[in-house]
Amino acid sequence: MSDATEHHLEHHLEHHLEPHGHLEDNAEAVQAHLKRLRRIEGQVRGIQRMVEEEKYCIDILTQVSAATKALQSLALSLLDDHMAHCVVDAARQGGAEQEQKLKEASEAIARLVRS
């Protein structure tokens, strides 16, 4: 991950992890997401060890692919939660809130498609 991407992610997480969504009242979902993130973190640390130990490039790439798929799966799960709760709630409210949440969801989907 590039320094710019990492900085953007840190900023995004700091800004968006303030309690304000359905996860605030859903400890089970939070724990499931954290469990997945810890597993992904372990995968990435394993890749780091493989690079340090100068393992075979194809083996490293295979592990990078697995970690990428795990991150994509997490992203889809978060998006699904967001659509099912935040976007639906905003749609019920209508107005500017609805437009904002739909725009955010559309932009998130576009980022996922490009990644």
C-alpha positions as a Markdown table, in Angstrom:
| # | Residue | x | y | z |
|---|---|---|---|---|
| 1 | Met | 0.0 | 0.0 | 0.0 |
| 2 | Ser | 1.4 | 3.4 | -0.9 |
| 3 | Asp | 2.0 | 6.1 | 1.7 |
| 4 | Ala | -0.6 | 8.3 | 0.1 |
| 5 | Thr | -3.2 | 5.4 | 0.1 |
| 6 | Glu | -2.3 | 4.6 | 3.7 |
| 7 | His | -2.7 | 8.2 | 4.8 |
| 8 | His | -6.0 | 8.5 | 3.0 |
| 9 | Leu | -7.3 | 5.3 | 4.7 |
| 10 | Glu | -6.2 | 6.5 | 8.1 |
| 11 | His | -7.9 | 9.9 | 7.5 |
| 12 | His | -11.0 | 8.1 | 6.2 |
| 13 | Leu | -11.1 | 5.8 | 9.2 |
| 14 | Glu | -10.6 | 8.6 | 11.7 |
| 15 | His | -13.4 | 10.6 | 10.1 |
| 16 | His | -15.9 | 7.8 | 9.6 |
| 17 | Leu | -15.4 | 5.7 | 12.7 |
| 18 | Glu | -17.3 | 8.2 | 14.8 |
| 19 | Pro | -20.4 | 6.4 | 16.1 |
| 20 | His | -23.2 | 7.3 | 13.7 |
| 21 | Gly | -24.3 | 4.3 | 11.8 |
| 22 | His | -26.0 | 0.9 | 12.4 |
| 23 | Leu | -22.7 | -0.5 | 13.7 |
| 24 | Glu | -23.0 | 1.8 | 16.7 |
| 25 | Asp | -25.8 | -0.4 | 18.1 |
| 26 | Asn | -24.7 | -3.7 | 16.5 |
| 27 | Ala | -21.8 | -5.2 | 18.6 |
| 28 | Glu | -22.2 | -8.5 | 16.7 |
| 29 | Ala | -21.5 | -6.9 | 13.3 |
| 30 | Val | -18.6 | -4.9 | 14.8 |
| 31 | Gln | -17.0 | -8.1 | 16.2 |
| 32 | Ala | -17.5 | -9.9 | 12.9 |
| 33 | His | -15.8 | -7.1 | 11.0 |
| 34 | Leu | -12.9 | -6.9 | 13.5 |
| 35 | Lys | -12.4 | -10.7 | 13.4 |
| 36 | Arg | -12.1 | -10.5 | 9.6 |
| 37 | Leu | -9.7 | -7.6 | 9.9 |
| 38 | Arg | -7.5 | -9.4 | 12.3 |
| 39 | Arg | -7.4 | -12.4 | 10.0 |
| 40 | Ile | -6.4 | -10.1 | 7.1 |
| 41 | Glu | -3.8 | -8.4 | 9.3 |
| 42 | Gly | -2.3 | -11.9 | 9.9 |
| 43 | Gln | -2.3 | -12.6 | 6.2 |
| 44 | Val | -0.4 | -9.3 | 5.5 |
| 45 | Arg | 2.1 | -10.0 | 8.2 |
| 46 | Gly | 2.7 | -13.4 | 6.7 |
| 47 | Ile | 3.3 | -11.8 | 3.3 |
| 48 | Gln | 5.8 | -9.4 | 4.9 |
| 49 | Arg | 7.6 | -12.4 | 6.4 |
| 50 | Met | 7.7 | -14.1 | 3.1 |
| 51 | Val | 9.3 | -11.0 | 1.5 |
| 52 | Glu | 11.8 | -10.7 | 4.3 |
| 53 | Glu | 12.7 | -14.4 | 3.9 |
| 54 | Glu | 12.9 | -14.0 | 0.1 |
| 55 | Lys | 10.4 | -16.7 | -0.6 |
| 56 | Tyr | 9.4 | -17.6 | -4.2 |
| 57 | Cys | 7.7 | -14.7 | -5.9 |
| 58 | Ile | 4.8 | -16.7 | -7.2 |
| 59 | Asp | 4.1 | -17.9 | -3.7 |
| 60 | Ile | 4.1 | -14.3 | -2.4 |
| 61 | Leu | 1.8 | -13.2 | -5.2 |
| 62 | Thr | -0.6 | -16.1 | -4.4 |
| 63 | Gln | -0.8 | -14.8 | -0.8 |
| 64 | Val | -1.2 | -11.2 | -2.0 |
| 65 | Ser | -4.2 | -12.4 | -4.1 |
| 66 | Ala | -5.7 | -14.1 | -1.1 |
| 67 | Ala | -5.4 | -11.0 | 1.1 |
| 68 | Thr | -6.8 | -8.9 | -1.7 |
| 69 | Lys | -9.8 | -11.2 | -2.0 |
| 70 | Ala | -10.3 | -11.1 | 1.8 |
| 71 | Leu | -10.3 | -7.3 | 1.7 |
| 72 | Gln | -12.7 | -7.2 | -1.2 |
| 73 | Ser | -15.0 | -9.6 | 0.7 |
| 74 | Leu | -14.9 | -7.3 | 3.8 |
| 75 | Ala | -15.6 | -4.3 | 1.6 |
| 76 | Leu | -18.7 | -6.0 | 0.1 |
| 77 | Ser | -19.9 | -6.9 | 3.6 |
| 78 | Leu | -19.5 | -3.4 | 4.8 |
| 79 | Leu | -21.2 | -2.0 | 1.7 |
| 80 | Asp | -24.1 | -4.5 | 2.2 |
| 81 | Asp | -24.5 | -3.3 | 5.8 |
| 82 | His | -24.3 | 0.3 | 4.7 |
| 83 | Met | -26.9 | -0.2 | 2.0 |
| 84 | Ala | -29.3 | -2.2 | 4.2 |
| 85 | His | -29.2 | 0.2 | 7.1 |
| 86 | Cys | -27.7 | 3.7 | 6.4 |
| 87 | Val | -29.0 | 4.1 | 2.9 |
| 88 | Val | -32.4 | 2.6 | 3.7 |
| 89 | Asp | -32.8 | 4.9 | 6.7 |
| 90 | Ala | -31.8 | 7.9 | 4.6 |
| 91 | Ala | -34.2 | 7.0 | 1.9 |
| 92 | Arg | -37.0 | 6.9 | 4.5 |
| 93 | Gln | -36.0 | 10.5 | 5.6 |
| 94 | Gly | -35.7 | 11.7 | 2.0 |
| 95 | Gly | -34.3 | 15.1 | 1.0 |
| 96 | Ala | -30.6 | 16.0 | 1.2 |
| 97 | Glu | -29.8 | 13.1 | 3.5 |
| 98 | Gln | -31.1 | 10.6 | 1.0 |
| 99 | Glu | -29.2 | 12.3 | -1.9 |
| 100 | Gln | -26.0 | 12.3 | 0.2 |
| 101 | Lys | -26.2 | 8.7 | 1.2 |
| 102 | Leu | -27.0 | 7.5 | -2.4 |
| 103 | Lys | -24.1 | 9.6 | -3.7 |
| 104 | Glu | -21.7 | 8.1 | -1.1 |
| 105 | Ala | -22.9 | 4.6 | -1.9 |
| 106 | Ser | -22.5 | 5.1 | -5.6 |
| 107 | Glu | -19.0 | 6.5 | -5.2 |
| 108 | Ala | -18.0 | 3.6 | -2.9 |
| 109 | Ile | -19.3 | 1.1 | -5.4 |
| 110 | Ala | -17.3 | 2.9 | -8.2 |
| 111 | Arg | -14.1 | 2.7 | -6.0 |
| 112 | Leu | -14.6 | -1.0 | -5.4 |
| 113 | Val | -15.2 | -1.7 | -9.1 |
| 114 | Arg | -12.0 | 0.1 | -10.0 |
| 115 | Ser | -9.9 | -1.7 | -7.4 |
